[in-house]
Amino acid sequence: MASLFKEIPSMSTLLSAYASISTLSMLIRTILNEMIPKRMRDFINSKFSDFFSSYFSSDFTFIIEDRWQAVHSETFRAIEVYLPTKIGPSTRSLLLGNNDSNNITAPPKPGIPVDTKVIDDFQGMRLEWTLREKEAKKYYFRNKRFFELNCRKKDRERVVQSYLPYISSTAESILSKRETLNLYTYDHEGSMWESTVFKHPASFETLAMDPDLKDSIIRDLDLFLQRKKYFQSVGRAWKRGYLLYGPPGTGKSTLVAAIANYLRFHIYDLQLQGVRNDSDLRRILTSTTNRSILLIEDIDCSTKSSRSRTHTRIPNDDDNDDDDRDQGNNKISFDPGVTLSGLLNFIDGLWSSCGDERIIIFTTNYKEKLDPALLRPGRMDVHIYMGHCTPAGFKKLADTYLGIKDHPLFKCTEELIQSVAITPAEVAQQLMKCEDAQLALESLMEFINAKENQIKETEAKKDEEEVIKQEIVVLRKDVKLGEKQDDEIEKRCVYLT
Ligand SMILES: Nc1ncnc2c1ncn2[C@@H]1O[C@H](COP(=O)(O)OP(=O)(O)OP(=O)(O)O)[C@@H](O)[C@H]1O
């Protein structure tokens, strides 16, 4: 024991050792400060602190941005759907809103505000979520948003393997049961989709169309939903394209609404005329979500010929918009609009593989005006003709609008409907006029008779015009002949003189 005490240095020895170490360290620091440039010193400092903080810290942070590799991130979207279900007492603020203009008294829905923490527990892990926002460089894009997920470093693997897949499947089941559907329209000035609650009463039940055609559409939609694995196995994107064509007022938009209600899919209604170019189109389309319908109405008036591409600069998708702004004056003299090839690229080109479970619907009043490239087999999977009202369609409309399945005036009305081309919209308009079935049907018959007379009058007028045209031609010929004869006489006179 005594020998142990003997080995412990005295206080004065310890103090002098400390003094010499600190002097030495000061000396080294002064030499290093003199010899090593400040930027290199900062670099070494930061590396040291990074190393120590990562080595000793027990936390780990995941960043999930709203876009992933130039397209909308499905992981981000799933978290957006899932997280509001985890709002609890520890959440300090909450976003509330109701976008249902049909029901302003509906309880508001919760959302996650920026910079607010939401705590979740999963299989014994504590998970801390925060939604962040940072200003976008691009002046017409909305701010970039991303989720920060903080967890224990040791849970990192389990978060990736179990927790994030769990969030995706929960979000999927929430979305499949969604009560309200949204109708999105693209705001070109704000460069973002704007949504409103979609409450259209149309259903396959109320749709007046050929029953066999209706059944085949329903079967096709059912099959599409069930065939995720099939689409993967044949190497095709899980998409289905419908082309609805026919005269105005025959129910093309109503069919789109019925499909959305049947599938419980949101609708993205895009007006191609406002899209600046193909690159813009790619951005817009990749920011739509899965389980949705992309609707492009009046497609015959929407695209430019692919030849116009040669006259314009087509900006690259990775183009920085700041660059666009700087160079725009030099390179883009006008907005080229969307080309057919740009659109086709999204239907069955490379970009078609972006996103799953999508329905693309084009409508047109003039199928014959469409570019054959769009109609080529495999482009639009199903072509549906929406035609004039048939007797069966009329019965369906009478049932929907008047609540009657039969009536003494039915036979007569059906005969009239077969003799005149009348649209379901026109029939519906007449049937809506009155609640009394007798009066409503009489009004419809009157309307059809008036239309028939009008058609006859127009045709008679056309015939009359045709006769007048032919008479004018004959007269002109006569006049020319007369002029020729006059010329001849004149010539002869000259010769004689
Ligand atoms: N086949 C139909 N079944 C039931 N209702 C219909 C049908 N067709 C038209 N209607 C009624 O007529 C209205 C107009 O129809 P809709 O807008 O769907 O026609 P459209 O073919 O899309 O016309 P457009 O080509 O002008 O866009 C609808 O609100 C609906 O009430």
The ligand as a Tripos MOL2 file, in Angstrom:
@<TRIPOS>MOLECULE
LIG
   31    33     1     0     0
SMALL
NO_CHARGES

@<TRIPOS>ATOM
      1 N1        -75.8680    8.7030  -72.6520 N.pl3     1 LIG1
      2 C1        -76.3610    9.5210  -71.7160 C.ar      1 LIG1
      3 N2        -76.9180    9.0090  -70.6020 N.ar      1 LIG1
      4 C2        -77.4050    9.8080  -69.6650 C.ar      1 LIG1
      5 N3        -77.3980   11.1510  -69.7360 N.ar      1 LIG1
      6 C3        -76.8430   11.7100  -70.8120 C.ar      1 LIG1
      7 C4        -76.2900   10.9190  -71.8500 C.ar      1 LIG1
      8 N4        -75.8260   11.7340  -72.8030 N.ar      1 LIG1
      9 C5        -76.0390   12.9740  -72.3930 C.ar      1 LIG1
     10 N5        -76.6660   12.9780  -71.2020 N.ar      1 LIG1
     11 C6        -77.0810   14.1610  -70.4700 C.3       1 LIG1
     12 O1        -76.7620   15.2850  -71.2720 O.3       1 LIG1
     13 C7        -75.8290   16.1620  -70.6280 C.3       1 LIG1
     14 C8        -74.6780   16.4950  -71.5840 C.3       1 LIG1
     15 O2        -73.9670   15.3010  -71.8990 O.3       1 LIG1
     16 P1        -72.3780   15.2060  -71.9630 P.3       1 LIG1
     17 O3        -71.7620   16.4810  -71.5400 O.co2     1 LIG1
     18 O4        -71.9520   13.9720  -71.2510 O.co2     1 LIG1
     19 O5        -72.1910   15.0290  -73.5240 O.3       1 LIG1
     20 P2        -70.8430   15.0310  -74.3450 P.3       1 LIG1
     21 O6        -70.9540   13.9400  -75.3560 O.co2     1 LIG1
     22 O7        -69.6760   14.9700  -73.4390 O.co2     1 LIG1
     23 O8        -70.8880   16.4400  -75.0530 O.3       1 LIG1
     24 P3        -69.6660   17.2930  -75.6570 P.3       1 LIG1
     25 O9        -69.0940   16.5130  -76.7930 O.co2     1 LIG1
     26 O10       -70.3260   18.5520  -76.1060 O.co2     1 LIG1
     27 O11       -68.7010   17.4880  -74.5300 O.co2     1 LIG1
     28 C9        -75.3350   15.4320  -69.4160 C.3       1 LIG1
     29 O12       -75.3450   16.2980  -68.3140 O.3       1 LIG1
     30 C10       -76.3350   14.3160  -69.1820 C.3       1 LIG1
     31 O13       -77.2620   14.7150  -68.2060 O.3       1 LIG1
@<TRIPOS>BOND
     1     1     2 1
     2     2     3 ar
     3     2     7 ar
     4     3     4 ar
     5     4     5 ar
     6     5     6 ar
     7     6     7 ar
     8     6    10 ar
     9     7     8 ar
    10     8     9 ar
    11     9    10 ar
    12    10    11 1
    13    11    12 1
    14    11    30 1
    15    12    13 1
    16    13    14 1
    17    13    28 1
    18    14    15 1
    19    15    16 1
    20    16    17 2
    21    16    18 1
    22    16    19 1
    23    19    20 1
    24    20    21 2
    25    20    22 1
    26    20    23 1
    27    23    24 1
    28    24    25 2
    29    24    26 1
    30    24    27 1
    31    28    29 1
    32    28    30 1
    33    30    31 1
@<TRIPOS>SUBSTRUCTURE
     1 LIG1         1 GROUP 0 **** ****
